[in-house]
């Protein structure tokens, strides 16, 4: 992918992220902390659902479908697989919209409606991420920044409606869901995926791969939730707000890093296929260096007890380990399973370290616990990066040994 195209994509996605975070702080100022808490909780509850589509289905598509140039003919088999991934990305959105409507009928204006709306918005943005990735693989990268530019405007409009028209949490979420659904509909019209032609085996394989890809993000979000709960129970309330600000910086940098890696996914697959024995060795070497250095700086951050130092250590550890995990997960389903198990180990370490560090360290202790959780993943990832001979590309919808699309 050309540098100019990458820069355009990063600018579009970056603007979308800035609009998202900026809208959150603006709504906090408009509504106040008590009312804003309902919005934050509703959106936060849906983070795991976003990971299922934006991390799971999208990455499953990226390791299965090879990029094609704009204007090139798209084989029927390829269009069928695109239709399958589009359907998998849209399914959580459709189900959450139905749940939102049902909650509105049972208890209009109740908390269940708000949480269902938060999940619907998150699954909608996940579906959007899947569709722009499919278009990017079709040689149409412009759909990505265009879609996120519309979402950026929607965030600004939502803040304006809240400030000028008195729109509440439910109204803001309904507005954002409507805009997201409209963007998704336009992307579907542009993509025009085939709705038939993929078999049951292809669907099962895609779901398995998507689940393994999504496990890390789902468990990572669970670790953050555990830390917030421990802060609420064991530290002053202000420490929770401090962690929110710190993690906003960390998540923004992590999202940027993860997006760049997704853009490079085809090149990563080529690198792994070209050196099935040497590439894992290099990954292992990098993990040993990152793990040793990370252990030293994490212990130092724990002793320092400073939130800025702890945040810097958490960010560096996060970027190093999550980047290695991304590449290792591109090897095969076995490596993805080990990465998922590493995320589970990380969750356990975060929960235990948080109990030990949060009472005395507050937000700084929570950030050190997060860094310790990332380091706990290193041994599992080291095991996952075993030298092997098979090509790393996922073979969805094809028999063993056959290419997923005609050569």
N, C-alpha and C positions, 0 to 999 in steps of 0.2 A: 504494500500500500504506500502511495507516494506521501512525502512529508507534508505537502500542502493539504492533501485530503485528511491526514491525521490531525493536522492543526485545526482544520475546519470542524471536524468531529469533536475534538476536545473543547473548542470554543463553545459549540452548541450545547454539549452535555454539561460543561462547566457552568454556563449561564443558567441552565436549568437547576443545577444543584444550588447555586448561589441564591436563585429566586426562592427555592424551597426553604433554605435555612433563613433567608431574610424575612420571608413571610411568617415563619414561626416566631421570630423575635418581634416582628411588627404586631402580630396578633396578640402576643403576650402583653405588649404595651397598650393595645386597644382594649382588650378584655380584662386585663388584670390576672394575677396568678391563679385565683380560684377558678374562674371561668375557663381560662386557657388550659388548666389541668385536664378538663374533660376532652378537649381536642387532642392534647398530647397523648393521653391514655388511649383514645380511640385509634389514633394513627399508630401508636407504638404496639398495640395489640396485633395489628396487621402486618408487622414486619416479617414474621415467619412466613406468612402467605406470599408476600412479595418475593421472598427468597425462592419459593418453589418455582415461580415462573422466571423471574429475572436472572436467577443463578442456575436453577436446575434445567428448565426446558431450553433456555437460550444457549447455555453451554453445551447441552446435549446436541443441539442443532449445529453448533460451531465445530464440534469434533466429528460430525457425521457428514455434513454437506461441504463439498469443495466450492470455493468461490468461482463464479463465472463472470465474464466481462459483460458490460451493458450491451444489449443488442444481440448477444449470442443466443441461439436457440436453446431452450430449456427442455431436456428430455422428459417424457411423460412420467418416468419413474422418479425423477428429481422433483417434479411438480407434486407428485403424490406424497413424497416425504415432507415437502414444504407444507402441504395441507395438513399432514399429521401433526407437525410441530406447531403450526398455527392453532389447530384445534386444542392441543394440549395447553398452549399458553392462554387461550380464551376460556377454557373450561372453569378454572377457579373464579374468573371474573363473573361468568354467567351464574355460577352457583351462589356466589356471595351477593349478587344483585337480587336473586330470588330470596335468599335469607333476609336481606334488608327489607324487601317488600313484605315478607311474612311477619317480621318483627314489628313493622309499622302497623299491620292489621291487628296484631295481638295487643300491643301496648304502644299506641301512638305517642311519640315524644319521650319515650322511656329510655333508660340507659342502654337497653339491648339494641335499640335502633341506632344509637350513636356508635356503639362498638361494631355493629354490622356494617354501618356506613364507612367506618374507618378501614375495615377489612376489604370492603368493596373498592375503595379508592386505591389501596395498596395492590390488590390483585389486578386492577385496571392498569396501573402503571407498569406492573409486571408483564401483562399482555402486550402493552405498547413496546416494552423493551424487546420482547420476542419478535414482534413484527418488524421493527426497524433493523434487527439483526439479520432477519431473513432477506430483507431488501438490500442490506449491505452486502450480503453474500451474492446477490443478484447483480452486483455492480452499480447499485443505486444508493450510495452513501448519503446523498443529500436529504433523504427522508429522515435521517437521525436528527441532525440539528434543527430541521424544520419542525418536527414533532415536539422537540423539547423547547423550541422558541414559543410555540403555542401554549405549552404548559407554563412557561415562565410568565407570559402575559396573564394567564388564568390565575396564577398565584397573586399577582399584583391586583387584579380585579377583585379577587376574594377579599383581600385586605381592605380595598376601597369600599366594598359593600358592607364589610363589618364595621368600618369606621363611620361611614356616611349614612347607611341605611339601617344600621343596627342589627345586621345579620348575625345570628347566633352560630353555635358550633354545628348544629344539624344543617342549617342553611348553607354554611360554607362548604361542608363536606358534600352536600347534594350538588352544589354548583361545580365543585371540582370533579365529582364523578361524571356529571353531564358532559363537561368539556373533554374529559379523558375518553369517554365512550364515543364522542364525535370524532376525536383524532383516531381512535382505533378503527372506526368504521371507514374513514378515508384511507387509512393504511391498507385495510383489507381490499378495498376497491383497486388500489394501486398494485398490490401483490397478486390478486386474483388466484389464490391457491386452489388446487384441485381437491375436492372434498371426498374423493373415493380413490381406491387403488392401492392402499396400504393394508397389509395383512395384520392379523392379530399378533403374530410373533414380532413384527416391527414395533407395534404399540407397546408390548410388554418390555421389549429391550429398551425402547426409548424411556419408558417410565422408570425402569431400573436405573439407567444411567442418570436420568434427571434427578432421581431421589438421592443418589450418591453424591452428585454435584451439589445439591442443595443442603445436604446434611451439615456441612461446615458452617454455612451462614445461619441456619436455623439454630444450631447449638451455640454459635457465637452470640446470637441475639438473646438466647436463654441465659447465657453467662452474664450479660449486661443486666438483664432483668433481676437475676439473683443479687447482683451487687447493689442495685437500687433498693431492693427489699432489705438487704443487710444495713445499708446506710440509714434507711427509714427507721429501723429498729434499734440500731446501735450507735448512731452519731447524730449531732445536731442537724436540723432540717436544712440549714444553709449549705451543708456539705453535699446534699443531693443536687442542689442547683449548680454548685461548683463542678460536680462531676458531669452534669449535662453540658455545660459550656466546654469543658475539656474534651469530652467525647465527640462533640460537634466538630471540633478541629480534627480529631483523629479519624472520624468517619469520613469527613470530606476528603482528606488525603488518601484514605484507603479506597474510597470510591473511585477517585481519579486513577490510582494505581491499578485497580481491578479492571477499569474500563480500557486502559492502555493494553493490559495483558489480553483482554478479549479481542482487541483489534489485531493483536499479534498472534492470535490463536492458530491460524493456518501456518504461520512461519514456525511456531513452536512444534506443531505436529511434524513438519518437514524435518526440523532439527532432530527430534526424537527418532524418527524413522531412519534418518541417515546414520545415526550412531546408537543403535539399540543397546550396545554394551558400554560405549564410552560416555554417552550423555548421562545415564544414571550415576556413573562414577563421579562425574563433575558435580552433579546435584548433591551427592553424599558429602563430597568435600566441602561444598558451600554450607551445608547444614551443620557440619562439625564446627566450622569457623563461627557461623552465626550463633550456634548454641553456646559455645564457650564464651564468646564475647558478651552475648546476651545475659548469661548467668552472672558474670562479673558486674555489669552495669545495673542489673536488676537488684542485686544485693546492695550495691552502693546507693541506689535510689531509695530502697527500703530504710537504710540507715540514715539518709539525709532527711527524709520526711517532708520534703518540699514538693508541692503540687506541680510546679513548673518542671522540675527535674523528672518527677515521676511521669508526667505527660510526655516529655521528650523520649524517655526510655520506652514507654508503652508504644509510641508511634513507630520508633525505629524497629523494635522487636516485631510489632504487628506487620510492618511492610516487608521485613525480611522473611518471616516464617510464612505469611500468607502468600507471598510471591512464589516461594519454593513449593508450597502446597498446590498452587494453581498449575505449575508446570508438571508436577508429579501426577496430579489428577488427570492430566492429558495422556498418560501412558496407556491405561486400560482400566477395566472395571475392578480388577483386583487391587490396583494401586488406589483407586477411588475409595474402595472399602476401607483400606488402611488409613486413608486420610480422614474418613468419617469417624473411625475409631479414635484417631488422634484428637479430633474435635471433642469427642465425648470425654476423653481423658482430660483435655483442657478445661472443660466445664467443671469437672470434679475438683481440679486444682484451684480454679478461680473461687469456687464456693468455699473450700476449706481455707485458702489464703485470705479470703475476705473476712471470714470469721475471726481470724487471728490479727489482721492488720487494720480493719475498719474502726474498731472501738478506739484505738489510740491515734490512728493516722487519718481518719476521715476519707476525703476524696483522694488524697495522695496515696493512702493505703489501698484504696480500691483500684487505682491505676497500677500500682505495683502488682496487685493480685492479677490484673488483666495481663500484665507482661509475663508473670509466672505461668499463667495459663497457656500463653503462646509458646513459651519454652517447653512446656510439658508435651507439646505436639511433636517436638523434634525427633525423639526416638522412634515413634511410629512412622513418621515420614521417612526416616532413614531406612527403616525396614521396607517401606513401600517402593523406594527407589532402587530396586534390585535390577542388575543388568539382565536383559532378556532379549530374545531374538525376534518375537513377533512384531509386526508393524503396529503402532499405537492407535491407528484410526479405528473408531468404533464401527462395527459391521452390523448396522441396524437394517433389518429387512433382507438379509442375504444369508446364504448358507456359509458354514465355516470355510474359510479359504477363498471365498469369492469376494470381489470388490463390491462396495455398496452402490456403485453406479458403473455403467459401462466405461471402459478405458477410452 
